[in-house]
Amino acid sequence: MTNLYDRDFTLWVEQTVIAIKNRDFENMDWENLLEEIEDMGKSEKRSLDSYMQRLIEHILKLKYWYSEVDKCRNGWKSEVSNFRNRIKRILKKNPSLKSYLEREYKDIYLDAVKNMAFNFDIPEDNFVQLEQIINEEYFGFPIN
């Protein structure tokens, strides 16, 4: 079945499912199966990182991109809401990723600042705590 993995991934998945259902453990492609399971966990982390960085970037836009905020505010707010929803869905399905996010948040935040600094000035004291970033009411400015 190892050769099938390289030739036709979808067929490999189907046959692996059948083998698991039949408890045919002797003919399992354990190496590729374990790799795929590990990749699934990494994929969730990458998605969480990406959504979080995009959320932070849009908060920074709303807070500091003065020349664009008037014409882009509603779209950016919509994106903030969308990214928060995606993050919450990932964390709801994978509660153990909350501790991962807490560990990685500062680095993700710094990456977002670095990316946005090409577009507009961001003050040095710009850090926003994770709890505030994921708060549905927070958009980087007072909402009236």
Secondary structure as UniProt FT lines:
FT   HELIX           2..7
FT   HELIX           9..21
FT   TURN            22..23
FT   HELIX           25..27
FT   HELIX           30..64
FT   HELIX           66..93
FT   TURN            95..96
FT   HELIX           97..116
FT   TURN            117..119
FT   TURN            124..125
FT   HELIX           130..133
FT   TURN            136..137
//
